[in-house]
C-alpha cells in the first residue's frame, strides 16, 4: 500500500471536521479511497480505464464495518469479478487495535494504571469501561489468539529461528521482568510461519524446554537448522529437543559480544576481520581469516579473540549451507524486526497488568504478521536446499559403508 495516494481538498476536509462525527467521517472517506486504490493496483487499471496491463474487472461494492479508535466506520469495499481481490484493512487491523485498547482498559479496571493511561483510554474509547465489558471483549479476542497459537503445525520446518523480548508485568504484587519467547519456522516450501508465542518468567532452560516440547506436541518436526543467540538455557534446551539439528549462533549478537571485549582502538580492525570471517566461502576459509586477524592484532585484543575462537564454529555453521541461504540464516534479524514492531505497542502500556495481557496483545500482532507471510511471497527458494541435503545424506551413507 506504500504507493497508494488519496486526495481530499481543503474545503471538503473542513466540512467533514465541522460535522458531529467529523474525524470519523474524514477517516472513513480516506479509507474508502484507499480501498479503491488497492483494487486499482490489483487490477492494473482504474474504473473504465482500458490498458494492456488490466488483470480483471470491477464488480460493485459491499458494505463493511471497521472499528477504530475514532469510532465504527462504514466502508464501501470494492469487488472484482474473479473474487481474487482481498484488502488488508480489516481483520488484521481490528485484531491488533482491539488488543491494544483492551490492554489499556485492563490497566484502568485493575487499578494499576497512572492518570496518564486513564486519559489515553478515554481518548481512545470515549468512555469508561466496566469489568463485565472488559471480560466480554477479552473472551472474544482470547479465542482468536488461542486458536492461532495452538493450531497444528503441518509438514517439516527445516529452518527455525528463535529469540525473545523482555517486558514488565505486574505479578505477585510487584513489577517483574518477564520474557516473551518467539519461534519462527520456514516450511518445506520456503514460506515463513510464526510457530508460536509463550510468556515465561525468564529465558531459562526450563522455559525454553517447555516451549520446544509444546511446539513438538503441535507437530513441529523436520528441523535441520536452528538460529538463535547463545543464551545458555536456550542452547541447552535446543540440544535436548532437536538432536541432530545444526545450531547457528546469531552473528549479530556474537559480533557485539566480541567487540565489547576489545579496546576501542581495535574496533575498526575487529569489524573488518569479522566481515572477512563471516563472508568466507567456507568454514576452512573462516578459520584462515580468524588466524589472519590474530596476527594482525598481535596481542592487542586477547579477550576478544578468545571469545571469537570459542564461538567461531557455531557462528560460521551457516557456511555449510548453499550460499543463497547464508545471508538470511546467519542471524535472528527476522525476529528482531518483529520485536521492534511489538515494542511500539508495548511502550504504550509500559507495565502489563498480568501475564494474559501481553500474550493477548503480542499474540494478536504476531497472528497478523503470520497471515501476511503466509499470503505473500516465498522467503526462500528451497530446491537448492533439498538437493544439498540429499547430497549430504548420500555422502554420509557412502562414508559409513
C-alpha positions, 0 to 999 in steps of 0.5 A: 500500500506504500504507493497508494495516494488519496486526495481530499481538498481543503474545503471538503476536509473542513466540512467533514471536521465541522460535522458531529462525527467529523474525524470519523467521517474524514477517516472513513472517506480516506479509507474508502479511497484507499480501498479503491486504490488497492483494487486499482493496483490489483487490477492494473487499471482504474474504473473504465480505464482500458490498458494492456496491463488490466488483470480483471474487472470491477464488480460493485461494492459491499458494505463493511464495518471497521472499528477504530479508535475514532469510532465504527466506520462504514466502508464501501469495499470494492469487488472484482469479478474473479473474487481474487481481490482481498484488502488488508484493512480489516481483520488484521487491523481490528485484531491488533487495535482491539488488543491494544485498547483492551490492554489499556482498559485492563490497566484502568479496571485493575487499578494499576494504571497512572492518570496518564493511561486513564486519559489515553483510554478515554481518548481512545474509547470515549468512555469508561469501561466496566469489568463485565465489558472488559471480560466480554471483549477479552473472551472474544479476542482470547479465542482468536489468539488461542486458536492461532497459537495452538493450531497444528503445525503441518509438514517439516520446518527445516529452518527455525529461528528463535529469540525473545523480548523482555517486558514488565508485568505486574505479578505477585504484587510487584513489577517483574521482568518477564520474557516473551519467547518467539519461534519462527519456522520456514516450511518445506516450501520456503514460506515463513510461519510464526510457530508460536508465542509463550510468556515465561518468567525468564529465558531459562532452560526450563522455559525454553524446554517447555516451549520446544516440547509444546511446539513438538506436541503441535507437530513441529518436526523436520528441523535441520537448522536452528538460529538463535543467540547463545543464551545458555538455557536456550542452547541447552534446551535446543540440544535436548529437543532437536538432536541432530539439528545444526545450531547457528549462533546469531552473528549479530549478537556474537559480533557485539559480544566480541567487540565489547571485549576489545579496546576501542582502538581495535574496533575498526580492525575487529569489524573488518576481520569479522566481515572477512570471517563471516563472508568466507566461502567456507568454514576452512576459509573462516578459520584462515581469516580468524588466524589472519586477524590474530596476527594482525592484532598481535596481542592487542585484543586477547579477550576478544579473540578468545571469545571469537575462537570459542564461538567461531564454529557455531557462528560460521555453521551457516557456511555449510549451507548453499550460499543463497541461504547464508545471508538470511540464516546467519542471524535472528534479524527476522525476529528482531524486526518483529520485536521492534514492531511489538515494542511500539505497542508495548511502550504504550502500556509500559507495565502489563497488568498480568501475564494474559495481557501481553500474550493477548496483545503480542499474540494478536500482532504476531497472528497478523504478521503470520497471515501476511507471510503466509499470503505473500511471497516465498522467503526462500527458494528451497530446491537448492536446499533439498538437493544439498541435503540429499547430497549430504545424506548420500555422502554420509551413507557412502562414508559409513559403508 
